[in-house]
Amino acid sequence: MSQLTPIKLILEDGTEFIGKSFGYNKSISGEVVFNTAMTGYPESLTDPSYKGQILVLTYPLIGNYGVPNNDKENDLHKFYESYALHISGLVISDYTEDYSHWNADKSLGQWLKEFEIPGIFGIDTRALTKILREKGTMLGKIIYKDEDIPLYDPNKVNLVDQVSISEKKIYGNGKYKILLIDCGVKNNIIRNLIKRDATVIQVPWNWDISKEKYDGLFISNGPGDPKQCSVTINNLSDAYKKDIPIYGICLGNQLMALAAGADTYKLKYGHRSHNQPVIQVGTNNAYITSQNHGYAIDNETLPAEWEPLFINLNDDTNEGVKHKSKPYFSSQFHPEASSGPTDTEFLFNHFMDTVKQYKK
């Protein structure tokens, strides 16, 4: 059985973990990151923001509820965040092939093999997470049968170009036209816009948006270094001249700041969990959020007409920005989070209310 095949995880500092394979048998390399969520591995594995990364799930038991079916609604997968698995590899502590869930269609191991993603279990993920928390995000590789490969740093390439669509797509039939710049968008963002009376016009990350007509502009989440997306940044700079409402999430937050003239930097650890606390600047409103990013905005570089909107309560990093007079704002966290929490979904209401007001 493939579950009994020995397989290694090797970090860039030489630390080795020996486990057993339950996915596709091959060697891969990428950036090793961890997620603290108790549930939601189908959503995480299909999140394009994990492109190029070896994902460590800290919850002890994974696989017990299998993988959901491929049902679609509004031409979107109902239970996934995209059309494919985007992680490079999966690392867990304990795996079970015996899943039990009313919506389960297959096991997690079967799913990984379909997309040729290696999976390794039997790892002490607490010890591994402790290393990543002390030393910061690290490169690593999963080695199958001593088939060694060099380390690969996904942040040195344009990952957005690998996950964005190549042609324009339209979802929904709402009253308000929302132009969505796809940098690796999650399906639940589109679902949230559709249910708020939007027609979503999804375009590639490098699309010439100057010729498009829309009531609101949305910049999605996505993987990697935002500075790789110079075309998007330049397009946003031009869009700022139109005064049409703009909202950006995750990578979209960073791209909006770069287009405004601010700077970004790589976080030592990154934020990847379902329990990150943030506070809305100027208020006592605190929210628990879901996050998945390795870069942040440098608040000190924001131009005078921009200001922070949210701040992370763990490390005081930026969690969103807003323009002081124009209808532009963003959030570093995910208000559309699936499988939760949904504490900040009201930001979609705020965006669409602003769109409606400006359309009048």
N, C-alpha and C positions, 0 to 999 in steps of 0.2 A: 504493500500500500504506500501511496505517496506520502501519507502522514508520517511514515517511519523513516523517510529519507533524510539523512543528516544534511544540514544546511547552516551556513554561518552568517552572522552579521558582524562586520568589521568597521569600526569608527576610524576617522582620519588620524586619531591619536594612537591607533594600534590596538585599542581595546576590542576584544573578541567575545561574542556571545554565540554559543552553539545551541541550535534548536532543531526542529523537524519541519519538513515542508508540508504545506497543505494546499498550496496553490500551483502555479505553473513552474516547472523546473527550469530555471535559467538564472544566470548571474546578471545583476543590474547595479547601478550606482546612482546616487542622488543626494539630496539634502535630507538629513534625518530630523524629523519634527515629531512632536507628540500632541495628542488631543485628549482632553480630560472628560469628554462626554460619556455618560453612562449608556446612552442609546443613540441611534441615528447613524450607524455605520454605512447603510446603503446611501444615505444622503452625503456623507463625508467622502466616500470613495468616488462618487460621481460629481464632486465639486471641482470645477476646473481650476480653482485657486490652489489645489494640491498638485498641479502639474509639476513633474520632475522631482517629487518628494517621496521619501520613504516614510510612511506614516506609522507611528507607534500609538496604539490605543491603550490607554492606561487602565481602563476598566478590566477586571480580571478575566471574566468569561465573555467570549465573543463567538457568535455563530448560532446562539440558541434560538433565535427567531428567524433564521434563514435569510432569504432574499425575496422581496416582493415580485409580483408579476409585472409584465410590460404594458399594462393598460394605459391608454392615453385619453386625455381630455383637452380640448382646444388645441389638438395636435402636439401636446406636451406630455411627457411621461408623468403619470400621476404620482409616482412614489420615488422618482429619482430627480436629481438636480441637473442632469444633462443626458446626453445620448450615450455616454461611454464612461468607463473608469479612467480616471486621470492620474491616480497615484502611480509611482514607479514600483513600489513594493509595500507590503503590509506586515507589521510586526505586532504580535499579541502574546499574552501570557498563556491562556488556556483556550483551546478550541474544541467545539463539539460539532460533529457532523449530523447529530440527531436534532434537527431543528423542529420547532413546534410553534406555528402561528397560523391563524386563519387565512392570511394573505400570502403565505410563503409559497414560492414556486420552485425554488432550488436551494441548495446549500451554498454557503459563502465560498467554500472551496471550489465548487463547480463554477461559480461565477468568476472567480479569479482565473481559472484555467481558460474560460471562454475568451477572456481579454488578455491572456498571456501575461498575467501579473503574478510574480512570486509572492508567496506568503510563508511566514515562519512563525511557529508557535513553540511553547516550552521555554520562552525567554523570561528572565526576571525583569519585567518591564519597570518595576519600582527602582531597581538599581540602575537601569538604563536611563530612566527619566531623571534620576538624581544627577547623573553625569551631565545630561543636557541642561539641567537647571543650574549647575555650577559652572560649566565651561561655556554654555551658550549653544546655539544651533551649530551642528557639525555636519560635515559631509560623511558619507558612509557608503558601504556596498554590501549587498547580499551575494554570497558566493556559494554556488552549487557545484558539488563534486570537484572542488579545488580549481574551477575554471576562473582564474583570477582576471580581473579587469581593472583599468585605471579609475581613479576617482573622477567624478563628473560634477561640476558646479553649474546647476541649472540657472543660477542668477546671472550668468555671463551671456545668456542668449535671450532672444525675444520670445518668451514663453507665450505671451498674448497672441502672437501670430499663429501659434500652434493650436490654440483652443477657440479662437474666434471663428464665426461663420465666414464663408467666402462670398455669399450672395445675400441680397436683401430678402427678409422674410416679414410677413405681416401676421399678427395674431389678434383675435378679437374683432369686435365691430362696435366699439364704443363711440361716444360723441366727441371725445378729446384725443387728438393725435399726439402720441408720445414717441419721440424719436429716441430709440435705445441704442447707444453705442456699445456693441458687444465686445468686451475685453475678456470674456470667459463667464458670461452671465449664468446665474443659477435660475432654474425654471420657476422657483417660487417668487422671484422678483416679477416675472412676467405675469404669473397668476395674480399677484397682488394688484398689479396695474389694471388687468382686465376686469377684475371684480369691482373696480372703482370707475367703471364706464370709460375705459381707455381703449383706443386702437393702438396697439404697440407695433411700431415700425422698427424692426431689428436690423441694424446695419453692421458691417465689419468694423473693426477697430480703426482702420485707416481710410474709412469712407469719407468722400468729400461731402460734408454735411451742409455746405454753403448753398447748395442748390435744392435742399429739402425744405418743405413747408411743414411746420409742426407747432403745437401749442405748448409743448414742454420738452425739455431735453434731459435725458437720463444717461448717466455713465455708470456702467456695471462694475462689479467685482472682477478680479482676475489675478493671475499668478505673477510672481517675479518682481523685478525692479521696475518701478514706474518710469524711470528715465529712459528705458528702452522704447517707450511709446512716444517718440518725438512728434510723429505725425498727428496723433490724437491731441497732444498738448498744444500744438499750433492751431488745430481746428477749434479747440476750446477757447483759445485766446481770441479768435475771430468771433466765436459765438457770444462772448461776453459783451460785444458791442450791440447786441440786439435787444437786450433787456427781457428776453423770454425766460420764464422760470427754468432753473437747472437744479438737478439733484444728483449727487454721486454717492455711491456706496463702496467702501473698502478701497480697492485700487482706484475707483472713481473719485474718492476723497483725495487721494494723493495727486491724481492727475489734475484735479481742479486747482489745488494749491500750486502745483508747478506752473500751470497756465497763468496763474495770477502773479507769478514771480517769486514764489517762496521756494524753499528747498526741502528735500527729503533725505533720510538716512536709514541705514539698515539697523534694525534692533538686534541686540545681543541674543535675546531669547525668542522674540516673536510672541504673538498672542494667538493661541489656538485652543479654544475651549468654549464651553457653553455657559460659563459662570464669571465672566469678566465684569466687574462693577464700574460704571461710569457715572459722572455727574454733569448735569447741564450747567454750563457756566452762568453765573449770576443768579442761580436758584439753589434750592435745597433738594431738587429733584434728582434722585439717584435711581439707576436702572441696572438690572442684570442683563448682560448681553452675550450673544454668540459672536466669536471672532475667529478669523483665520488670515493672518497677515504677518509678514516679516519686515515691513518697512513702515516708517512713520513720518509725519510732517514735523519740521522744525518750527515750533511756534515763534521763535525769535526772528524768523525770516519773513513772517507774514507781512505783506504791505499794509500801509496805514488804514486802507479802506476795508480790510478783512480782519476777522477776529476768530479765536477759537469758539466752538459751539459746545463741545463736550470734552471732558478730560478723564483719563483713566485713573481710578482711585488707587490702583496698585502701584503704579510707577510714574504717575503724572504726565504720561505721554498724551499726545493729541488724539482725540477721538472724533473730530469733526470740525468744520469751519463754516463760516457764513459771511456774506458780504453785508456791510453795514447799511446799505441803502437799496441794493438791488436784490431781486428774488433768487439768489444763489445760495445753496447750502449743501452740506454733505455730512455723512457719518462714516466713521471708520469701521464700526461694527455692523452687524447684519440684522436690520429690523424684520426682514423676511424669514429669519432663521427657521430652518426645518431640519431637525425636529424640535426646535425651540431654543430658548424661551422667546415669547412673542410680546414682551413688555413694551417694546419700542415700535410696534407696527403702526402706531399713530403717526409716524413720520410720513408714511405713504398718504395718509389723510391730509396732512399739512401740505405736502407737495401738490396733490390733486386739487385741494381747495385753492391754492395759489394759482394753479393753472386755470381753473374756472374763473377766478377773479380777473386775471389778465386777459382772458379770452373775451370777457365782456367789454 
